[in-house]
Amino acid sequence: MSGGAALALYLGLRRRPGSRAVGYGPLVPDPEGLLDLPEGFAYRVIDRVGERMDDGYRVPGRPDGMAAFTGPEGQVILMRNHELTDPAKGGGAYGPGEAPPEAFDPRAPGAVTRVVVDPATLERRASNLVLCGTLTNCAGGPTPWGWLSCEENVDPGHGYVFLCDPAATRVQPPRRLPALGRCRHEAACRDPARGVLYLSEDRPDGALYRLIPTDPAEPFVGPLEALRVVGRPGVRTGGLRVGEAPAPIEWVPLDEPDPVGDTLRVEAQARGAALIARGEGITFADGHVFLAATIGGPIERGQILRIRDEGEGEGGTIEVIAESHDPDLLDMPDNLTMAPWGELFFCEDGLLGNFLRGLAADGAIFDFARNARSSGELAGVTFAPDGRALFVNLYVEGITVAITGPFPGAGAGREDASA
């Protein structure tokens, strides 16, 4: 979003599927009945749940959060979460009793897979398991050191963030990052200029956390803090509204980032932290944190928040840049990413059939894709580093696709998460 352009929701326009005159045009029904896209766009299926990967394991189900990295020969490397919780329901990379010795918890089916994609043809060139034995790997975030995979689960021994190497060609021993907190994590993002990490929590009364590394050589070690609105301790951000002046913020320290119980947000609340209405997708762009509050807003069907953090001891602001007054316009936003040319793309996990939508710099919301196969959510939206392809998962179907077409910034590139 060049030039620091402010985003604001355009509330005067109601949407019906395929009827918007903004964005990329109306959606065209897919003859294959999988994914409706605007005219001129097409998709390629990368892989599907149950297919064999190069290491012999199966592609796990429930593909969720995802990010794209650049490989050593220009390949696109997708690091992809699999939000699996119950081994009895199947869909894992391996069967009962077959967990590799590297599994964090041999009873847990959650996983991260690595998919290497040819940048020209978008065909899958290789794939393998990287992390296994975790629970409910929901979203995460890219860093120069790899993919942060977040557990949205606080069963005993779980509730952590793990660092996963995009160069790993086989399953790796888990790299748990306890300083990032133990809670029902959702997603993470990083300010590349200052190295600050931000973490969302998928609870109706969750907090927004940050970690400022104390040593650049240890990017995931430092004090954990929670966002508080100045003068409004314990405010529920779901009650903030579009058009209100940005509210000043500060950050309160947390003494116990790795509690035995599910109490991280309780400590934050005791210190006046703001209550985020199910913080889910999060990304950093143009000097701001963009956060989806999935059940925020006047009808509890979603908000998108923008946070400006001036750094340690310097304050900042929080404001609502989009909110749902009508689920036909916006329905429970989840994973999100900023396109290289400044449009915020976000998936929905709503109740009325799910879209991949965009928020333009002028504030207009538009439809970009619709799950035509089922009412299941779309997840893991991420752009290739050069901006020429968009990748997204059909969560219930267990399918990952690459989308190409006349994107306005195709080939312009963006800051590479792996750089």
ABEGO torsion letter per residue (X at the ends): XBGGBBBBBBAABBBBBGABABEAEBBBBBAAGABBBBBGBBBBBABBBGBBBAAGBBBBBGBBBBBBBBBAAGBBBBBBBBBBABAAAEGBABBBGABBAABABAABABBBBBBBBBAAAGBBABBBBABBGBBGBBBEBBBAAEBBBBBBBABBGBGBBBBBBAABABBBBBBBBAAAEBBBBABBBBBAAAGBBBBBBBBAABBBBBBBBABAABAABEBBBBBBBBGBBGBBAAABBBGBBBBBBBBBBBABABBABBAAAAAAAAAGBBBBBGBBBBBBBGGBBBBBBAABEAAGAEBBBBBBBAEBGAEEBBBBABBBABAAABBGBBBBBBBAAGBBBBBBBBAAEBBBBBBBAAGBBBBABBBAABABBBBGBBBBAAGABBBBBBAAAGBBBBBBEBBAABGAEBBBAAX
